[in-house]
Amino acid sequence: MSSIAMAASIFGVMLFLMAIRVPIAVAMFCAGVFGYISQVGWLPFANNLNGVAFARFASYDLSVIPLFILMGNFATQGGISKALFELAAAIMGRFKGGLAMASVLAAAGFGAICGSSVATAATITSVALPEMKRHGYSGRLATGTLAAGGTLGILIPPSVPLVIYAILAEQNIAKLFAAAMVPGLIAVTGYILAIGLYVRLFPGHAPADVSDRPRVTWRMVMSVAPIAVVFVIVFGGIYGGLFTPTEGAGVGAAATFVAALLKRELTWAKVKDCFYATAAASAMIFLIFIGADLMNSALALTQVPGMLAEMINSLGLTPLMVVTVILLFYVVSGAFMDELSVIMLTVPIFFPVIMSMDFGLSAESTAIWFGIMILMTVGFGLLSPPVGLNVYIVNGMAKDVPIKESYKGVLPFLASDVVRTTLLLLFPSLSLWFVQFVQ
């Protein structure tokens, strides 16, 4: 069997297992087992498997993942989302579509201490959706806004997918977080503008009367003060060189726990739920790591990744065209696989291709910029059918809204995503501007 046929067979096994609802980590693991044994036999495979788990999990940097997940779970269970939404609603209530805009701001604020798209979408939906319904927002606009706002959970640092990219590409986590700041703010601005434009083009989806908006009070401001303090402590400490990203994640988890206690909504049962949820999510991510590592090892034996790099270089495409094609691949694959699986499976293949090209940037800047571009595009899969995990989560909480309406509701935000991604593709300095201040 030729190398290309073997690589195609490995992907075929993975896709078949996914189609029959085998978990993605198991599907990649089984595909890797099939490909590895088919090429070199059982004994070399067993020898490789003996060390692959230790080689992956011995990395100290991996400890940042469960710590940031725990930080997000404390924020979710501690009632922090309600305070964020109340303040955002008071600020944006003067505008038509203000509650939808407030949902985006609340999602951005929550994402700054969460790092998970699904958790952000579910948490903000539980608070914002009843209010939007009560004020007469259409199910399409409400669910579309909340699903799109959930993607800010991975666009605004801390971001678990960005941590995973940093580990795979051996890049500085703090610099990647810094690079995501400006794109994250662009995303928030783009979503708010998309809402403002949408409610003017389709006025029946948001109430015209905004006279009953709440006023900003000192109590509202003080209720979100602990969140701001946590953000300043974590990222100020990381960027100021006081501690590493891993230490910052530990400090952030402890500070968020204290902030949740101050809200007086964190019971002992909720504390246990936070640790259980963190353990389950971390185990899922680490299993995907093992499955992706094994599958990438099998693909490496076929030498197809190297052949792919040579083929791309021989086509004479400009570096910008190559990145565009790769990003389109991420958009398509994100519609069938979750963002973590896509990143773990493809970065070892595409990263060497990108690093072999000249973008007029240093090697480190190229690696950081490419990571941000991946982060921007995997978010498409969270909103696009047939997976659209954020859409399913939000729609499941809005039981009276047809799933078709929710998918229509995310279209303006996908258009905003296209504009933002194009800007970042053409102007890498937007991603790299803040990195220069990080040592």
ZIJOSUL-V548500 format. One record per residue. N is the residue number from 0. RES is the residue in one letter. PHI is phi as a letter, one per 20 degrees, with the letter a starting at -180 (999 if undefined). OMEGA is omega in radians with two decimals (none if undefined). NEAR is the number of other C-alpha atoms within 10 Angstrom. Layout:
BEGIN
n | res | phi | omega | near
N | RES | PHI | OMEGA | NEAR
N | RES | PHI | OMEGA | NEAR
END
This chain:
BEGIN
n | res | phi | omega | near
0 | M | 999 | -3.12 | 9
1 | S | f | -3.13 | 8
2 | S | f | -3.13 | 15
3 | I | f | 3.12 | 15
4 | A | f | 3.12 | 12
5 | M | f | 3.11 | 20
6 | A | f | 3.11 | 21
7 | A | f | 3.13 | 15
8 | S | f | 3.12 | 16
9 | I | f | 3.10 | 24
10 | F | f | 3.13 | 19
11 | G | f | 3.10 | 13
12 | V | f | 3.14 | 18
13 | M | f | -3.11 | 23
14 | L | f | 3.11 | 19
15 | F | f | 3.13 | 13
16 | L | f | 3.07 | 18
17 | M | f | -3.11 | 18
18 | A | f | 3.12 | 13
19 | I | e | 3.00 | 9
20 | R | m | 2.96 | 10
21 | V | f | 3.12 | 14
22 | P | g | -3.01 | 14
23 | I | g | 3.14 | 22
24 | A | f | 3.13 | 21
25 | V | f | -3.14 | 18
26 | A | f | 3.12 | 25
27 | M | f | 3.13 | 31
28 | F | f | -3.12 | 23
29 | C | f | 3.10 | 19
30 | A | f | 3.10 | 27
31 | G | f | 3.09 | 27
32 | V | g | 3.13 | 22
33 | F | g | -3.09 | 20
34 | G | f | -3.09 | 28
35 | Y | f | -3.10 | 26
36 | I | f | -3.13 | 15
37 | S | f | -3.06 | 15
38 | Q | e | -3.04 | 16
39 | V | c | 3.10 | 12
40 | G | n | -3.02 | 13
41 | W | f | -3.02 | 13
42 | L | f | 3.06 | 10
43 | P | f | 3.11 | 13
44 | F | f | -3.13 | 21
45 | A | f | 3.12 | 14
46 | N | f | 3.11 | 10
47 | N | f | -3.12 | 14
48 | L | f | -3.12 | 14
49 | N | f | -3.07 | 11
50 | G | d | -3.01 | 10
51 | V | f | -3.11 | 15
52 | A | f | 3.14 | 17
53 | F | f | -3.12 | 11
54 | A | g | -3.14 | 9
55 | R | f | -2.97 | 15
56 | F | e | 3.07 | 14
57 | A | f | -3.13 | 10
58 | S | f | 3.12 | 10
59 | Y | f | -3.09 | 9
60 | D | f | -3.12 | 16
61 | L | f | -3.11 | 17
62 | S | f | 3.13 | 17
63 | V | f | -3.07 | 21
64 | I | f | 3.12 | 24
65 | P | f | -3.14 | 23
66 | L | f | 3.10 | 22
67 | F | f | 3.08 | 28
68 | I | f | 3.10 | 28
69 | L | f | 3.09 | 29
70 | M | g | 3.11 | 26
71 | G | f | 3.13 | 29
72 | N | f | 3.06 | 27
73 | F | f | 3.12 | 30
74 | A | f | -3.13 | 27
75 | T | f | -3.06 | 24
76 | Q | e | -3.03 | 19
77 | G | e | 3.10 | 25
78 | G | m | -3.10 | 19
79 | I | f | -3.08 | 25
80 | S | f | -3.11 | 24
81 | K | f | 3.12 | 20
82 | A | f | 3.12 | 21
83 | L | f | -3.10 | 26
84 | F | f | -3.14 | 25
85 | E | f | 3.13 | 23
86 | L | f | 3.14 | 25
87 | A | f | 3.13 | 25
88 | A | f | 3.11 | 26
89 | A | f | -3.13 | 18
90 | I | f | -3.03 | 19
91 | M | e | -3.04 | 19
92 | G | f | -3.11 | 22
93 | R | f | -3.10 | 17
94 | F | e | 3.01 | 17
95 | K | f | -3.01 | 19
96 | G | n | -3.04 | 28
97 | G | f | 3.13 | 25
98 | L | f | 3.07 | 31
99 | A | f | 3.08 | 33
100 | M | f | 3.11 | 28
101 | A | f | 3.11 | 25
102 | S | f | 3.11 | 31
103 | V | f | 3.13 | 30
104 | L | f | 3.12 | 25
105 | A | f | 3.11 | 29
106 | A | f | 3.11 | 33
107 | A | f | 3.12 | 27
108 | G | f | 3.13 | 24
109 | F | f | 3.12 | 30
110 | G | f | -3.14 | 28
111 | A | f | 3.07 | 25
112 | I | c | -3.08 | 31
113 | C | d | 3.13 | 31
114 | G | n | -3.14 | 30
115 | S | c | -3.13 | 27
116 | S | f | -3.09 | 28
117 | V | f | 3.13 | 21
118 | A | f | 3.12 | 24
119 | T | f | -3.13 | 32
120 | A | f | -3.09 | 29
121 | A | f | -3.07 | 20
122 | T | f | -3.13 | 23
123 | I | f | 3.10 | 26
124 | T | f | -3.11 | 28
125 | S | f | -3.13 | 16
126 | V | e | -2.97 | 19
127 | A | e | -3.04 | 24
128 | L | f | 3.11 | 23
129 | P | g | 3.13 | 13
130 | E | f | 3.14 | 16
131 | M | f | 3.08 | 23
132 | K | f | -3.10 | 14
133 | R | f | -3.13 | 8
134 | H | e | 3.01 | 15
135 | G | n | 3.06 | 14
136 | Y | f | 3.12 | 21
137 | S | f | 3.10 | 18
138 | G | f | -3.14 | 24
139 | R | f | -3.10 | 20
140 | L | f | -3.09 | 25
141 | A | f | -3.09 | 32
142 | T | f | 3.10 | 35
143 | G | f | 3.12 | 27
144 | T | f | -3.08 | 32
145 | L | f | 3.09 | 32
146 | A | f | 3.13 | 35
147 | A | f | 3.12 | 30
148 | G | f | 3.12 | 32
149 | G | f | 3.13 | 35
150 | T | f | 3.10 | 30
151 | L | f | 3.10 | 32
152 | G | f | 3.09 | 29
153 | I | d | 3.12 | 27
154 | L | e | 3.10 | 31
155 | I | e | 3.13 | 29
156 | P | f | 0.07 | 27
157 | P | f | -3.08 | 33
158 | S | c | -3.14 | 28
159 | V | f | 3.08 | 23
160 | P | g | 3.14 | 25
161 | L | f | 3.05 | 25
162 | V | f | -3.14 | 26
163 | I | f | 3.08 | 22
164 | Y | f | -3.13 | 27
165 | A | g | -3.14 | 21
166 | I | f | -3.11 | 17
167 | L | f | -3.09 | 15
168 | A | e | 3.12 | 16
169 | E | l | 3.14 | 10
170 | Q | d | -3.12 | 16
171 | N | f | -3.10 | 17
172 | I | f | -3.11 | 24
173 | A | f | 3.13 | 24
174 | K | f | 3.08 | 22
175 | L | f | 3.06 | 28
176 | F | f | 3.13 | 27
177 | A | f | -3.13 | 24
178 | A | f | -3.12 | 27
179 | A | e | -3.06 | 31
180 | M | f | -3.10 | 21
181 | V | f | 3.06 | 20
182 | P | g | 3.10 | 24
183 | G | f | 3.09 | 22
184 | L | f | 3.07 | 15
185 | I | f | 3.12 | 19
186 | A | f | 3.13 | 26
187 | V | f | 3.14 | 22
188 | T | f | 3.14 | 16
189 | G | f | 3.13 | 19
190 | Y | f | 3.13 | 25
191 | I | f | 3.09 | 24
192 | L | f | 3.12 | 15
193 | A | f | 3.10 | 19
194 | I | f | 3.14 | 22
195 | G | g | 3.12 | 17
196 | L | f | -3.09 | 14
197 | Y | f | -3.07 | 18
198 | V | f | 3.05 | 19
199 | R | e | 3.08 | 14
200 | L | f | -3.13 | 10
201 | F | c | -2.98 | 9
202 | P | f | -3.09 | 13
203 | G | f | -3.06 | 12
204 | H | e | 3.11 | 18
205 | A | b | -3.12 | 26
206 | P | f | 3.13 | 17
207 | A | f | -3.09 | 14
208 | D | e | 3.13 | 12
209 | V | d | -3.06 | 16
210 | S | f | -3.08 | 9
211 | D | e | -3.11 | 9
212 | R | f | 3.09 | 16
213 | P | f | 3.11 | 15
214 | R | e | 3.09 | 14
215 | V | f | 3.13 | 15
216 | T | d | 3.11 | 10
217 | W | f | 3.11 | 9
218 | R | f | 3.12 | 11
219 | M | f | -3.12 | 17
220 | V | f | -3.12 | 15
221 | M | f | -3.12 | 13
222 | S | f | 3.11 | 19
223 | V | d | -3.14 | 21
224 | A | g | 3.12 | 15
225 | P | g | 3.13 | 19
226 | I | f | 3.11 | 24
227 | A | f | 3.13 | 14
228 | V | f | 3.12 | 15
229 | V | g | -3.12 | 22
230 | F | f | -3.13 | 20
231 | V | f | -3.14 | 13
232 | I | f | -3.05 | 17
233 | V | f | -3.02 | 25
234 | F | e | 3.01 | 24
235 | G | f | 3.10 | 15
236 | G | f | 3.14 | 17
237 | I | f | -3.09 | 23
238 | Y | f | 3.10 | 20
239 | G | e | 3.10 | 14
240 | G | n | -3.14 | 13
241 | L | f | 3.08 | 14
242 | F | b | -3.12 | 16
243 | T | f | 3.07 | 19
244 | P | g | 3.12 | 26
245 | T | f | 3.07 | 20
246 | E | f | 3.09 | 17
247 | G | f | 3.10 | 23
248 | A | f | 3.09 | 26
249 | G | f | 3.09 | 20
250 | V | f | 3.14 | 20
251 | G | f | 3.11 | 26
252 | A | f | 3.13 | 26
253 | A | f | -3.13 | 17
254 | A | f | 3.11 | 21
255 | T | f | 3.08 | 27
256 | F | f | 3.11 | 22
257 | V | f | 3.13 | 17
258 | A | f | 3.11 | 24
259 | A | f | 3.09 | 22
260 | L | f | 3.14 | 15
261 | L | f | 3.09 | 13
262 | K | f | 3.11 | 15
263 | R | m | 3.09 | 11
264 | E | d | -3.06 | 13
265 | L | e | 3.11 | 21
266 | T | e | 3.12 | 13
267 | W | f | 3.10 | 9
268 | A | f | 3.12 | 8
269 | K | f | 3.09 | 16
270 | V | f | 3.11 | 16
271 | K | f | 3.10 | 11
272 | D | f | 3.12 | 15
273 | C | f | -3.12 | 22
274 | F | f | 3.10 | 16
275 | Y | f | -3.13 | 14
276 | A | f | 3.11 | 16
277 | T | f | 3.13 | 22
278 | A | f | -3.13 | 15
279 | A | f | -3.13 | 11
280 | A | f | -3.14 | 16
281 | S | f | 3.12 | 19
282 | A | f | 3.11 | 13
283 | M | f | -3.12 | 14
284 | I | f | -3.11 | 20
285 | F | f | 3.06 | 17
286 | L | f | 3.07 | 18
287 | I | f | 3.08 | 23
288 | F | g | -3.11 | 24
289 | I | f | 3.13 | 23
290 | G | f | -3.14 | 26
291 | A | f | 3.12 | 27
292 | D | f | -3.11 | 21
293 | L | f | 3.13 | 26
294 | M | f | 3.09 | 26
295 | N | f | 3.07 | 26
296 | S | f | 3.11 | 19
297 | A | f | 3.11 | 25
298 | L | f | 3.12 | 24
299 | A | f | 3.11 | 16
300 | L | f | 3.12 | 16
301 | T | f | -3.10 | 20
302 | Q | m | 3.12 | 13
303 | V | f | 3.09 | 18
304 | P | g | 3.09 | 20
305 | G | f | 3.10 | 15
306 | M | f | 3.12 | 13
307 | L | f | 3.13 | 14
308 | A | f | 3.12 | 17
309 | E | f | -3.13 | 12
310 | M | f | 3.14 | 11
311 | I | f | 3.14 | 15
312 | N | f | -3.12 | 16
313 | S | f | -3.12 | 9
314 | L | f | 3.13 | 9
315 | G | m | 3.12 | 10
316 | L | f | 3.06 | 11
317 | T | f | 3.11 | 14
318 | P | g | -3.13 | 16
319 | L | f | 3.10 | 15
320 | M | f | 3.13 | 11
321 | V | f | 3.12 | 18
322 | V | f | 3.14 | 19
323 | T | f | 3.13 | 15
324 | V | f | 3.14 | 11
325 | I | f | 3.13 | 18
326 | L | f | 3.07 | 21
327 | L | f | 3.06 | 14
328 | F | f | 3.12 | 14
329 | Y | f | 3.12 | 25
330 | V | f | -3.12 | 20
331 | V | f | -3.10 | 16
332 | S | f | 3.12 | 17
333 | G | f | 3.09 | 27
334 | A | f | -3.11 | 21
335 | F | c | -3.10 | 19
336 | M | c | 3.09 | 22
337 | D | f | -2.99 | 18
338 | E | f | -3.12 | 21
339 | L | f | 3.14 | 18
340 | S | f | -3.14 | 20
341 | V | f | -3.12 | 18
342 | I | f | -3.09 | 24
343 | M | f | -3.07 | 23
344 | L | e | -2.96 | 19
345 | T | d | -3.09 | 15
346 | V | g | 3.09 | 18
347 | P | f | 3.14 | 19
348 | I | e | -3.02 | 18
349 | F | e | -3.06 | 18
350 | F | g | 3.11 | 16
351 | P | f | 3.12 | 15
352 | V | f | -3.13 | 20
353 | I | f | -3.08 | 20
354 | M | f | 3.11 | 15
355 | S | e | -3.07 | 12
356 | M | d | -3.10 | 16
357 | D | d | 3.10 | 13
358 | F | d | -3.07 | 15
359 | G | m | -3.13 | 8
360 | L | c | 3.01 | 13
361 | S | f | -3.12 | 11
362 | A | f | 3.14 | 15
363 | E | f | 3.14 | 13
364 | S | f | 3.10 | 21
365 | T | f | -3.13 | 18
366 | A | f | -3.14 | 23
367 | I | f | 3.14 | 28
368 | W | f | 3.14 | 24
369 | F | f | 3.09 | 23
370 | G | f | 3.11 | 25
371 | I | f | 3.12 | 25
372 | M | f | 3.07 | 24
373 | I | f | -3.13 | 23
374 | L | g | 3.14 | 24
375 | M | f | -3.02 | 25
376 | T | e | 3.13 | 22
377 | V | f | 3.09 | 28
378 | G | f | 3.09 | 27
379 | F | g | -3.10 | 24
380 | G | f | 3.11 | 24
381 | L | f | -3.09 | 28
382 | L | d | -3.01 | 28
383 | S | e | 3.03 | 21
384 | P | f | 0.09 | 15
385 | P | e | -3.14 | 13
386 | V | e | 3.11 | 16
387 | G | l | -2.98 | 21
388 | L | g | 3.13 | 21
389 | N | f | 3.14 | 28
390 | V | f | 3.13 | 29
391 | Y | f | -3.13 | 21
392 | I | f | -3.09 | 19
393 | V | f | -3.13 | 29
394 | N | f | 3.10 | 27
395 | G | f | 3.11 | 15
396 | M | e | 3.06 | 15
397 | A | d | -2.92 | 20
398 | K | f | -3.10 | 10
399 | D | e | -3.12 | 9
400 | V | d | 3.10 | 17
401 | P | f | -3.11 | 13
402 | I | f | 3.12 | 19
403 | K | f | 3.13 | 11
404 | E | f | 3.13 | 17
405 | S | f | 3.10 | 25
406 | Y | f | 3.05 | 21
407 | K | f | -3.11 | 13
408 | G | f | -3.12 | 25
409 | V | e | -3.08 | 24
410 | L | g | 3.10 | 17
411 | P | f | -3.12 | 21
412 | F | f | 3.03 | 25
413 | L | f | 3.06 | 18
414 | A | f | 3.08 | 14
415 | S | f | 3.11 | 21
416 | D | f | 3.14 | 21
417 | V | f | 3.13 | 14
418 | V | f | -3.12 | 14
419 | R | f | -3.13 | 18
420 | T | f | 3.11 | 22
421 | T | f | 3.11 | 13
422 | L | f | -3.12 | 15
423 | L | f | 3.11 | 21
424 | L | f | -3.08 | 20
425 | L | e | -3.09 | 10
426 | F | c | -3.13 | 12
427 | P | g | -3.11 | 20
428 | S | f | 3.09 | 16
429 | L | f | 3.12 | 18
430 | S | e | -2.96 | 26
431 | L | e | -3.04 | 24
432 | W | f | -3.05 | 13
433 | F | f | -3.10 | 17
434 | V | f | -3.09 | 20
435 | Q | f | -3.12 | 11
436 | F | e | -3.10 | 11
437 | V | d | 3.14 | 15
438 | Q | e | none | 11
END
